[in-house]
Structures are given as C-alpha cells and as structure tokens.
Amino acid sequence: MPLIDTYRSNVAKKRSELAKLSSDKAKETGKIPPLNTKIINAQKTIGRTSSSATAKSKLGEIQRAQKSLADIEKKIADIDKKIAKKSTEINAEEKKLRQEEERQIKKQEADANRRMQESANQLNSITQAIAQQGMMQSYLATEIENLKYVPEKITVLFFASNPKDSSYLRLDEEVRSIQEMIRKSEHRDSIIFESRWAVRPLDILQAINELNPDVVHFSGHGSQTSDLILENTDGTAKPVSKEAITQTIMAASDKIRLLFFNNCFSHSQAQSVVQYVDAAIGMTAAVLDSGACVFAAQFYSSIGFGLSVKQAFEQAKGSLMLQNPQEEYTPELYAKNGIELDKMFLVKPQ
C-alpha cells in the first residue's frame, strides 16, 4: 500500500476511535441527571419525614447515588484523557499526511518538468532533422537495404502471471484482444503469437529456448520496488528483481528485439534491459486492467500493419488515452543506444 494511503487509513481509524470515545463520554454524562434527581428527591423526603427508619433509608440512597456519581466522574475523566491523547495522535497523523501529499505534489511537478524537457528535446531533434533534409535520400536508401533483413515472420512470446494471493487481472481478455487485433491487421500471417500461463521464474528461459522469440511480453503484477511478480510452485506471488530479469534476458536469445512489460511500476525493468535488446516498454505507475488490455492490443495491431515500433507505441498510447485519459504518461518506450525507434520495424512495411 502506498505511504499516503497508509496515512489516510490511520487518520480515518483514529477519527473513528475518537468518535467512539466521545460517544462513551456522552453515555456516561447522561447517567448524571437521574442520579442528581434521585439525591434531591431523597433529601426532600428526609426533610418531610418524622420516621428515623425512612430518613436512614433515604440517607443510604443518597450515599449510593453519590458513590455512583463519583465513579461516573472518574470514568469521564479517564475518557477525557483518552480523547486528548487521541486528538494528539490525529494531529500527528494529519501532519504526516500533509507532508506526504506535499511530497507527492512536488514529485508530480518534477515529473511534469522532466516530461516537458523531454518534449523540448524531442522538438529540438525534429528541428534538426528538418534541417538535414539533404541527407534524407541517403538515409532512405540505407533503410530500404536494412528492410531486406526484417524477418518474414516474428514470434511474440506472452508470459502471463496472476498469483492466487494477488488481485485478479483479466489476462485472458488481454490475450484475446491482442490475438483479435493481430488477426485484423494487414500482416497477420507475419506474427506468430505464443502464450505461457502461471509463469514461474524457471519457465522463462525454457520457453525462450523452445520458441526463440523476437518479442517477449510480460503481463501481470509489478511492485513499487521494481520487482516483477511471477508465481511459486504453490501459485503464490514470487517477486523477481529487475537485475534477475536483465541477467535472464542477457543469457537468453540474441534474436529478442523487444521486451514489453505490461505490469505496474515496470519502467525500471525496461530501462535496465535495453542494454541487451533494441527496445523495451514499461509502465511508470499503476495501470488499470482495461488500460493495459487496450494499450497492448493496439500496439500489436500497429506492428501488424507494418508500422515502426515508435509509431506503434504512439498509436497504442493514443488508444490508452481514449480509454483512460489519466494514464497518458504511464507507458514509456526505451531504446538501446544507437537504435532509432522510428526506423525499427518488426514486420515488413509496405
């Protein structure tokens, strides 16, 4: 649970406890008027009666009522102390919550500034590219030559993991949507889609060795500590560090060109693994189940129409924004040094 949610939960819990203490105090306070009335009535009876027995009986009632009042006042005093202590605790938790909210706002502002700087850098790159139009003919000739080496078919290996002790994800719907969008694409026969389910750590290399894929796709849960959540033999969650994933991919196949991490908080894995593959996609934050499905399906559809990895990513991001506008900045695309993603194709374009 994020720290800010923990603070909010603590504040709500302590406010609930304070409300109960106030209710307990009100109940005890409500007992005082009847006892005072009882004492007054007994005193009046003593003043009117000439019977010593009656006077003695009423005096006993007064003493018992006074003792009850003393007990109630003691309880109220104890409750007041607890109320004061609980109010102090609430103030402390609210202060923590405010500080965490301020920290989150600053982080969001920093992220927004970083994205603005990245956009400015991209705009600068575009401007420079326009100024170099004289070199375009040479570049196009080179790219046409490079396209001769784009494979006739590619294999996409989809790893799905949804441990039984984690929240349910509709990974089957994601696979169905991807396969449907591939079937509708122009170069559908160029994409072979293979899936593996309830994935354990040792399943990764086994499947890669079997299929020698061009694209490896992970779908499921991720953690804020940049761990990928796979499964143990009993079906429970098995966190796997980004270092372990990177080492696994490094030792796997030289044919892998793209890693797609469709998991929450997976941008660190993507950044790390592009040392060994041409490109990787990761998520900077939590992503909704529906958004993850739409984003992945559109990406592979665009690849199936012969678009570059960069174009496919941008189209997938556009589809995600139509579904969940608040997730505009969640997906990130990373490239290996020297790789131009707008010129990286997985299937042959027209």
C-alpha positions, 0 to 999 in steps of 0.5 A: 500500500502506498505511504499516503494511503497508509496515512489516510487509513490511520487518520480515518481509524483514529477519527473513528476511535475518537468518535467512539470515545466521545460517544462513551463520554456522552453515555456516561454524562447522561447517567448524571441527571437521574442520579442528581434527581434521585439525591434531591428527591431523597433529601426532600423526603428526609426533610418531610419525614418524622420516621428515623427508619425512612430518613436512614433509608433515604440517607443510604440512597443518597450515599449510593447515588453519590458513590455512583456519581463519583465513579461516573466522574472518574470514568469521564475523566479517564475518557477525557484523557483518552480523547486528548491523547487521541486528538494528539495522535490525529494531529500527528497523523494529519501532519504526516499526511500533509507532508506526504501529499506535499511530497507527492505534489512536488514529485508530480511537478518534477515529473511534469518538468522532466516530461516537458524537457523531454518534449523540448528535446524531442522538438529540438531533434525534429528541428534538426532533422528538418534541417538535414533534409539533404541527407534524407535520400541517403538515409532512405536508401540505407533503410530500404537495404536494412528492410531486406533483413526484417524477418518474414515472420516474428514470434511474440512470446506472452508470459502471463502471471496472476498469483492466487494471493494477488488481485485478479487481472483479466489476462485472458481478455488481454490475450484475446484482444491482442490475438483479435487485433493481430488477426485484423491487421494487414500482416497477420500471417507475419506474427506468430503469437505464443502464450505461457500461463502461471509463469514461474521464474524457471519457465522463462528461459525454457520457453525462450529456448523452445520458441526463440522469440523476437518479442517477449511480453510480460503481463501481470503484477509489478511492485513499487520496488521494481520487482516483477511478480511471477508465481511459486510452485504453490501459485503464490506471488514470487517477486523477481528483481529487475537485475534477475530479469536483465541477467535472464534476458542477457543469457537468453536469445540474441534474436529478442528485439523487444521486451514489453512489460505490461505490469505496474511500476515496470519502467525500471525493468525496461530501462535496465534491459535495453542494454541487451535488446533494441527496445523495451516498454514499461509502465511508470505507475499503476495501470488499470486492467482495461488500460493495459488490455487496450494499450497492448492490443493496439500496439500489436495491431500497429506492428501488424500493419507494418508500422515502426515500433515508435509509431506503434507505441504512439498509436497504442498510447493514443488508444490508452488515452481514449480509454483512460485519459489519466494514464497518458504518461504511464507507458514509456518506450526505451531504446538501446543506444544507437537504435532509432525507434522510428526506423525499427520495424518488426514486420515488413512495411509496405 
